[in-house]
Amino acid sequence: MNELVRCTNLSRSFGEVRALDNVNLSLPGGRIVGLLGPNGSGKTTLIKILNGLLQPTAGEVRIAGNAPGVETKKIVSYLPDRGYFPEWMRVGDMIELFADFYADFDRVKAAEMCRVLGLDEKLPIKTLSKGTREKMQLMLVMSRAAKLYLLDEPIAGVDPAAREFIMRTILTNYSEDGTVLISTHLILDVEQVLDEAVFLRQGELVLHESVDSIRERTGGSVDQLFRDMFRAQL
């Protein structure tokens, strides 16, 4: 498989705190990868570096051969762990904004996802519930034909039924040759869709393995392995 993401000796510090510590990671295209670890393990920091929002303290990142920047933003679709849209705008305004900004944005897919997700394009964002805002963000991110989807805690703070709905939406809408990197500590809710698992602990990469290999090697689930490895931190 062609390599899509490479992190080489990647580190990031915030003062005395080492959020990422000498991470070496390679991800191919066409995979769904779980970025797994307890809160504070470095998941969001890694995603922000991949998206170009943070710079490494040491080491480097390459996405399709390029350092994060203008070229990679053309192929990376990012779902942050919190909302960032102006509340005076309407759902349809955000669709227009994304369509103008990203050449790979699919208006037809966006309209269909609005229908499936029950989103009214005429509604102001300020009138939407927290769950509906998260659905809107997901619709915008997954309406792109990106090479890399960076989803930071897409199912945190929603009820179990909504989690299943969100995971199904992700599965049925990402570009087939793209890779989806899902950051979460809710392993049980995502395990069934993952091809690979990446475990972070206190900024260090402690495991990168295919889900099938984990199950064959341990005789159990990714969720159980995660609980065994991080029991003291859960």
Secondary structure by P-SEA (a helix, b strand, c coil): ccccbbbccbbbbccccccccbbbbbbbccbbbbbcccccccaaaaaaaaaccccccccccccccccccccccccbbbbcccccccccccaaaaaaaaaaccccccaaaaaaaaaaaccccccccccccaaaaaaaaaaaaacccccbbbbccccccccaaaaaaaaaaaaacccccbbbbbbccccccccccccbbbbbccccccccccaaaaaaaccccaaaaaaaaccccc
